[in-house]
Amino acid sequence: LKTGFLKWKPDYDSAATEYGKAAVAFKNAKQFDQAREACLREAEAHENNKATIPDSNVPLPVALQEMQRLPEAVQLIEKASMMYLENGTPDTAAIALERAGKLIENVNPEKAVQLYQQAASVFENEERLRQALEMLGKASRLLVRGRRLDEAALSLQKEKSIYKEIENYPTCYKKTIAQVLVHLHRNDYVAAERCVRESYSIPGFNGSEDCAALEQLLEGYDQQDQDQVSEVCNLPLFKYMDNDYAKLGLTLVVPGGGIKKKSPNAAQDKARGPAAAGSRADEEEDEYSGGLC
């Protein structure tokens, strides 16, 4: 970086290479403060050289993770992703955002959701829809885990729209189940019913086992039949979903927690036929014919 009479300009390219080597050496020696400083200087040299530093050559996130300085690591990765976007390498920017999300997921899920959604937007703009769906899926599961159900419903709708666009219809059915569970946990039966009704337009949904199970689920929920709701939610179709959605099914309780139980008399009447049911109704009417008093 030094200049002199015969060297008027600093050699930023060579300096960046040397700082990179120093950063790796410091990281390997577990001297993370020095590794962080070397990484920042390497990045500065690349910036002065109007170049972007290769992502694989930066041990800075690892150093900051070891130092338990995750927010700083995420902030620097976000800055790097912006530089990648400006430099015309959006794929690398999205990968950097995903890495930042993984880094902070267990510490700050809200920030991780934001990073995954940003990565999904970048992938979607590049028409890499499968990668965008992967990021949206991570965001949706974190939102459900954090009980941010209103946002989870919107995220799942976004996922479902893209799956429909790429004609992956069976996954659309699964996302519909997840949507319905989220809406019912929000105590919004109308939204859940509308969700199923709108899904009839998806090829193959009407007549599928997913559709039949959801209709049973909504019927049980509407009639406050906890037995029926629990029975549906214990089907393999629900139990073998992603853990966060399976838990929604297993913990779903109808309003009031009611359990409709058929009375023994009703069961006997059903076995005996309509005549027996009619005679029992006559007996009950005679019992109260004189008035309640």
Buried (B, 14 or more C-beta within 10 A) or exposed (E): EEEEEEEEEBBBEEBBBBBBEBBBBBBEEEBBEBBBBBBBBBBBBBBBBEEBBEBEBBBBBBBBBBBEBBEBBBEBBBEBBEBBBEEEBBEBBBBBBBBBBEBBBEEBBEBBBBBBBBBBBBBBEBEBBEBBBBBBBBBBBBBBBBEBBEBBBEBBBBBBEBBBEEEBBEBBBBBBBBBBBBBBBBEBBEBBBEBBEBBEEBEEBEEBEBBEBBEBBBEBBEEBBBEBBBEBBEBEBBEEBBEBBBBBBEEBEBEEEEEEEEEEEEEEBEEEEEEBBEEBEEEEEEEEEEEEE
